[in-house]
Amino acid sequence: MTASATAERTPAAPETSGAARGTMRGRTIVRGLPLLPAVVLLLIFLAGPIIYCIYYAFTDMQLTGATTTNFVGLANFRKAFGDDQFYNAILQTLIFTVLSAIVGQNLLGLAIALLFRLATKVLRSIVGALVIAAWVVPEIVAGYLMYAFFRDEGSLNEILKFLHLPQQNWLYTLPILAVSLANVWRGTAFSMLVYSAALAEVPAELTEAAAMDGAGVWQRFWHVTLPTIRRSVATNLMLITLQTLSVFGLIFAMTKGGPSNKSTTLPIYTYQTALQNYEIGYGTAMALVLLVIGALFSLVYLRALRPEAD
Amino acid sequence: MRFRKLATLALTGAVIAPLLAACGSSGDSKNEIKIAYQRSTDNNSRIMDNFLAGVKKQFEKANPGKKVNLIPIQATENDYYTKLDLMMKSPRTAPDLAYEDTFLINSDIKAGFLRPLDANVKSWDQWSQFQDTAKASVTGLDGKVYGVPDGTDTRGIWYDKRVFAKAGLPTNWEPKSWNDLLAAARQIKKKAPGVIPMSIYTGKASGEASSMQGFEMLLYGTNDQLYNDQQKKWVVGSKGFQDSMNFLKTVYSTGLGPKPSQALDANISTNINTDWFPNQKIGFSIDGSWTANNWISTGPKPWKDWTKNIGWTAMPTQNGQAPGKTSMSGGWSWAITKNAKNPTLAWKFITAMQTEKNAVSYDNASQNIAVRKDVAADAKYQNSSPTVKFFTDLVADTHYRPAYAEYPKVSTVIQEQMEAVTTGSSSPAKASADYDKAVADIVGNNTTKDSGPAK
């Protein structure tokens, strides 16, 4: 998008002499220099591990039990794609991401942000504080809180018992649903904040005009509000998807991936493989697959972010 | 402008250089030893910390100019192994001394993390005090010694005398076979409704406890084992394996154990020992010699009357075959790493830790089962707790896990198959077949149908 915009503008730009252009380039470099430490640190601490990870994924590196590390080509990936538990982990990751991020956090965040615009200031402060409190709790703490809530003799079942409703054994029968609900509880604040900011930017004249033309609440939302905040939706979806794909502490604290691997997402399975079964090479290969899944999601959202062709 | 560019570059360098230098700093390494050990995740438990701090003080006083640097790693067991292996992998971070679980010792030898101590132990007058089984647990496949053990543990059955009395069972219980266990559980179920008759660890959530306190306590009481020592091969297709799975099926499908959801809860061990036992919610539980640590005055659930209400007995063999009882043992040892900067000083520290006096005080504080003959015979040790003599005597009939590099993976497979049987998603026969296949994948064609002689 940037490329096409620049291409359109360039012919209109004033002619600059070669010497002046040189000075400008020099100035740009000097201006960029203060960024250098940041770039170097990023390369060392961000790109470095990723490159290492890519290298390990093609080796048979073990944490213990072998002195040498050999290059094994695609063997780890072949092993992964012949492993039922790996497919299970991908499936659980997708269920978890779609349920908790794309549907749960996203829609609930949007709903709360919309209702906020109608609510009184007091109510807004109270609800806002509650939702954000869940968000600032560290992931592992949230995990234990949710474990205490969902477990067999936990708070939820006490409440159901009090209401004479049938009790559920969430962590045992539907663990992936339980951890998804926990992640919705924990992460909705982020979407709510993004959407609150986006909705504040929707010009009041637009909605008023639509109302004058006789559009109902739903029509105004669908045809005016949503298209206006479309970019925020895509940005939000991208961020929460990437966050959710890598959730580990929450699930580990609640179920450790069980029972019977029914909540073993890719990060959990990677941990088990790399750090409990000591197969670093195989584990990093899986982590790489997770990276690819994240990239695929991002591509879809980036397409949605492109300006409309009209 | 060029000056500004240079200045910025210099500034950049000034920022990054100390950062990089910090990564590589190691301090004065000639006169210092680094000691890595596990610190309990329970902040009330500082047994090893206190013990090491005491020895450090003695040691630094006896060796002026030398410094002992203690590196506690606060983590659960599995995470501790991981962290320690990561440290040992790099010469920059490797400690001189490492506290090693003996079941990982061969794996770490194979990875080249440890150094043999044969020359050291040969000229050490205390080595003859160590029991042979303990020496075997720190001896690698190459026949060399790689560590000095500091204690072990055994496993048996803990039962609630109040529940037993209620169910009309003897309060000085001595089960002779698996059938005795099931019969007692059935009677509790019938006569003491609301009480969970028995517990045996199962599934992945309890990790190694499922394999060791659960499955292997059964399997090593049959005529089969996990590994054939003579042939150096893993055993598959054994009757004992399937019988053990069958026992689990009986317990969990007929309501003799906790509900599967309780059994597969990662916190079941805490629930059993700090809630179910003190509150008479369980009949008996197969667990380790350390279980009473939960109830002593410094434990997580102090319980003054526990010795009156709780009994302990040995795990019987399957049909009462000789020697009549069975147990599993683990244990820890002090090892010197391959990348140690000061192996000589490190060895000196081991001998300072392992004087008889220090060994008694550590085994007492940690409720460890002694591996030294002099400690085991020490009156102070024998009187340190009412259970210590019983669990020390079990050492005679105990078994060690096959301490090979593949064991952690095999153990995971056992847990998975236990879980499948517990939830009813697999039959004992299918679980055994699935185990056989998974083990063959892990160890290559290094499997056999022949079980080694029991013990």
Interface residues (C-beta under 8 A of the other chain):
Chain A: G26 I29 V30 L33 P34 L36 P37 V40 L41 Q62 L63 T64 G65 A66 T67 R151 D152 N169 L171 Y172 T173 T255 K256 G257 G258 P259 S260 Q272 L275 Q276 N277 Y278
Chain B: M1 R4 K5 T8 L9 L11 T12 V15 I16 L19 N78 D79 T82 D85 L86 K89 L104 S107 D108 K110 A111 G112 F113 G203 K204 A205 K259 P260 S261 Q262 L264 D265 A266 A405 E406 P408 K409 T412 E419 A420 T423 S425
